[in-house]
């Protein structure tokens, strides 16, 4: 069944997530602080309010994932 392979690959990627998050703790914390600060004054979070922090986290995840392959 072709659909089964997709789910197996997705589960494998999700199993790696905690290790990747551990390697990118500083970037994840910076992004979380930014989101908390941006949403503290209002009920809504403005789009692209924390884009710089998000991109740093995304790049860290990509580097960490490439290093663990």
LOLOSE-879015 format. One line per 3 residues: number of its first residue (from 1); their letters; for each residue x, y, z of C-alpha. Coordinates in steps of 0.25 Angstrom, whole numbers. Layout:
NUM) a) X:Y:Z | ...
***
This chain:
1) xxx) 0:0:0 | 7:13:-4 | 0:22:6
4) xxx) 6:13:17 | 20:17:13 | 16:32:15
7) xxx) 12:30:29 | 24:22:33 | 33:33:28
10) xxx) 25:44:35 | 26:36:48 | 41:34:46
13) xxx) 42:49:45 | 34:52:57 | 42:43:65
16) xxx) 54:51:62 | 47:64:66 | 51:64:81
19) xxx) 66:62:78 | 65:73:68 | 58:82:78
22) xxx) 69:79:88 | 80:84:78 | 72:97:75
25) xxx) 68:101:89 | 73:115:88 | 66:118:75
28) xxx) 53:111:80 | 54:120:93 | 56:132:85
31) xxx) 44:129:76 | 36:126:88 | 39:139:95
34) xxx) 37:147:82 | 23:141:81 | 19:143:95
37) xxx) 24:158:95 | 17:160:82 | 4:155:87
40) xxx) 4:160:101 | -2:173:97 | -13:168:89
43) xxx) -22:156:86 | -16:154:72 | -2:151:67
46) xxx) 2:160:55 | 7:152:43 | 22:152:42
49) xxx) 24:158:55 | 34:148:59 | 39:144:45
52) xxx) 54:146:48 | 53:137:60 | 45:127:52
55) xxx) 55:126:41 | 66:124:50 | 59:113:57
58) xxx) 56:107:43 | 70:108:39 | 75:101:52
61) xxx) 65:90:50 | 70:88:36 | 85:88:40
64) xxx) 82:78:51 | 74:69:43 | 85:68:32
67) xxx) 95:65:43 | 87:54:48 | 85:47:35
***
